[in-house]
């Protein structure tokens, strides 16, 4: 006995990778995620490799994981993959405090984010 197998939420030509608890704000992560949306995976990987943003390396790892999931788990052709979706979610926020002048305190927030990348096999029109 075990749990019933859950229905697949994605289509047959899609694969997904999720990265949780990334140590950056969702706003900064979304800047990088929006730069790869809708691009072919080769072009997206090249753009992430040369991006000056600190979090681009983690986004690149997640994209590589989505490509590997597409190839190994779903049998999709990696040359025809396109980044269909790349979206960011808000995770927890650590609160820290810093002493300030005249006995006051300054609140410092350290946000975390979730990243989801969906790749889709794109059929070329001949």
N, C-alpha and C positions, 0 to 999 in steps of 0.2 A: 504494500500500500504506500502511496505517496501522494504528493500534490498532483492535481491535474495539470497537464501541459497547457500553458497560457497561449492564447492566440497571438500571432505575430502582429505587432502594431504597424510595422513598416511594410511597404510593398515588396514584391519579390526582387526588384532591381535596385534595392536600397540597403545600405548598411550604416550602422551608427557606432559612435564611440562617445563616452561620457567621462569627463574629468571633473572630479569634485574637490572642493576645498582648495582652490587656487588662491594664493596669498596676494591678491590684488583687488582693486575695486572693480565692480562690474562695469563702470563707465570706461575705465582704461582698457579692460579686456575687450569690451565691445568695439573699441576703435580697431583693434587687431583683427577681431573676428569679422567685422564688416569689410575689411580689406580683401578677404579671400572668398567671400560669398559669391557663388555663381561662376567661379573660375575652374578651369581644368586643374586636376590635382598636381600635375607637374609644375604648372605655373604658380600655384598656391604655395607649394613646398619651396620653390625658389624665392618667392617673395618673403616667406617667413624666415628663410635662412639668412637673408641679408637685411632684415628689418632691425632698426636701432632700438626697438622697444624691448624691455627686459623680459616681458612675459611671452614674447614671440616664440621662444624655445619650447615652452610648455604647450603652446597652441600647435606647434609643429609636431610634437610627440603625439598629441591627441589625433591630429590628422593622419599621421602614419599608422596609428592604431585602427582608425576607421578604415583605412585602405587595406590593412592586414585582415580585418574582420570581413571585408567584402570579398577578398580573395580566398581566404581559408574557410570561412564559415558558410558563405553563400555562393561561392563559385563564380564571382563576377570578374569581368575582364578589367584589369587595373589601368590599361591604356585608355579606356573609354569612360573613366570615372570623372564626375564633376561634383564640386562641393555644392550640394543642393541647399543645405541649411547649416548655419552656424549661429547658434544663439546662446545667450548668457543669462544665467540666473543669479539671484542674490542669495548668499549663504549667511552664516552668522557674522556678527561684528564684535570683535574683542574691544572692551572698553578699558582704557588705561588713563591714569591721571598724572599730571605733571605739576609740581609746585610753581606758582607764579608770584608776582610781587604782592606785597602787603597781605600775606597770609591767605591768598586766594588759591584756587586750583584751576588748572586748565585741563579739559577733557580731551583725550586723544582717542580716536576711533581707528581700529585696524580691521578693515573689511576683508571678507573672503568671497569667492565667486564659484559658480559652477559653469562648466562649458560643455555644450553638446554639439557635435559635428555629425551631420548626415551626408553621406556621399551617395550619388545615384549614377547608375550606368546609363550613359547617354548614347542612343543609337544615332550614328551619323547618317544624314540624308545624302543619298548617292545620286 
